[in-house]
């Protein structure tokens, strides 16, 4: 049934009838007297199975005698970008600014909030979870472009206040009606500084969330207007390999030994730590606050899991453990009296990173002991199992379990340690076009120390751990058909729906590397990502044949189509391999099969092997399908992906529907521009004193290194030519003796400047400058997305001069 509501002539009676059927009273809706909230409207639509074409407007509900509450974001949020353009410090969040604040607003978390920040030491990934709290205020519905939420990460390796900028990531938020919060996750791969296990390596990390405006780089104290900042302490993974060459100075002290026979350039594995016995744990925790029901839990739980234990063995075991003051009956009685103990660990957040298809859980480790040993030991395991809720069958469906290794940390900070786990999940069965509305999924996660939650029991309560539930949003896309249909999802770090198929230029935010493209072409290495639906499981175990794919390119010439050119370069792609409880992230060599010219699609969801129950799975860390080395190519080019399986020699690409403009993508067209901008700067004349005359260069002043007097006003020209001009900057160097003097104009940008560039004049007043030798640098970049990660090919040109004291 479809109702058109919100315009004149809407079927008020039909709406009134449906409300009455639900038991709503015109004066009391959703328990809030006299108000009809958007949440109530959403529930009404959901219960009635209505496809609402539009919104419920005031005329409809006023006709029912119900006072409407039409919530909207404040004007400053609606006009946020315009206000910042008129005054960068409009909200007073910039500490040192020449602009006066018009209104004070800092770290407003009413719309979005960064809730958790954690680290997965095994995968070297920082994870942050963000709550989206409202139905509105994000720039439009799921079919719109929405608005970006940026997160910039920092790390303080030595906890001395010296922050290092790790990079920026982002996701897109939309106006989504319904239950809140929606929990999103973002992921950043880092290169850790690992140390030997005897050193507790606990750096501080910081994340800054900022809505619709990226935090500036190298500013760890940046204050967002909408968003917030959180810090966390994390634990780096210990060294598992030593590079002997790093210790060659020690070997030099012992010549003529067997050490001379070693290859010092090869990594040397560190001894694998062993798990402590219950007796050893009793000795370690003797006299500490860690009770026996904690340190003996793992061993006793294994005994409880056995079908039966012979009485003599039970007696013998009890006598043995009593020597260490461990009384099994007392421990079992104590454990029976509590469930979901969170004194030691607690799951705080669960979110979803749609760009990597990762469910993320962030957990807190609270105490210095009780985790079965320090960093040089095996430690213990925190398990997090995930389920999704099937709304139709009203059952929880098991998705998988991930884990992280934890240890006793004697120097644990007062703010605790934050860990993260992430599970690759295939939620494509929830995928649908944006025109069908947002697709949300309820997720449940259970944290359990040392005991994996049983997959068949989503209501299980752990002895140590807890449960969290949330709602996540599935990114719109094609409805899966069950076939091995290939899709190109991003090109050059831009979503294909953000690339105009008329011009091949991209406008929008980068997907992985966060930058903003403004009618931008592509150049250098163009990274192509995507997916193939329904990959076969069991490829790694040899029980299934992998799907293959091929990516081809050609110049776009509809009048005279050119032959396709297959991409065939080999490259490395990061994959994540899960072999039961073992997780490895590694570079995997991707090569063309010379027999057919196809790459192998590497995703393998795995299967349960009969008899053993073992599973092996493989996922892309980032779903990179090809790297296209574009060289000196220019103009509009087309990109095509095809796949094949054992039954189909060529499977054509699937069609992506772009909700923002109603267009589709299949074969992707992009514009290439590998030409650098051409800058030129010249020094043409000067003014001296009160004389307004501009004296041209060449009247007694050396051409190559002009000699001027302090206080002169220098004049010059500049020009920039490029097909896709981005920005030019004019600045004087060195800056310190220049005393704050600036070139006028200091900056010129597209689209104030035409796309082909411009010619102009500049001036420099030298009255604040010290006598010295200087250059004026014209720095230029174009709008090309270079190597899929940075904005603009860059070049510069300089002109020099000498400034002398006045007579």
Secondary structure, 3 states (H helix, E strand, C coil): CEECCCCCCCCHHHHHHHHHHCCCECCEECCEECEECHHHHHHHHHHHCCEECCCCCHHHHHCCCCEECCCCCCHHHHCHHHHHHHCCCCCCCCCCCCCCCCCCCCCECCCEEEEEEEEECCCCEEEEEEEECCCCCCCCCCCCCCEEEEEEEEEECCCCCCCEEEEEEEEEECCCCCCCCEEEEEEEECCCCCCCCCCCCCCEEEEEEEECCCCCCCCCCCCCCEEEEEEEECCCCCCCEEEHHHHHHHHCCCCCCHHHHCCCCCEEECCCCCCCCHHHHHHHCCCCCCCHHHHCHHHHHHHHHCCCCCHHHHHHHHHHHHCCCCCHHHHHHHHHCCCCECCCEEEEEEEEECCCCEEEEEEEECCCCCCCCCCCCCCEEEEEEEEEEECCCCEEEEEEEEEEEECCCCCCCCCCEEEEEEEECCCHHHCCCHHHCCEEEEEEEEEEECCCCCCCCCCCCCCECCEEEEEEEECCCCCCCCCCCEEEEEECCEEHHHECCCCCCEEEECCCCCCEEEEECEECEEEEEEEECCCCCCCCCCCCCCCEEEEEEEECCCCCCCCCEECCCCEEEEEEEEECCEEEEEEEEECCECCCCEEECCCECCCCCCCCCCCEEEEECCCEEEEEECCCCEEEEEEEEEEECCCCCCECECCEEECCCCEEECCEEEEEECCCCEEEEEEEEEECCCCCCCEECCCCCCCCCEEEECCCEEEEEEEEECCCEEEEEEEEECCCCCCCCCCECCEEECCCCCCCEEEEEEEEECCCCCCEEEEEEEEEEECCEECCCEECCEEEEEEEEEEECCC
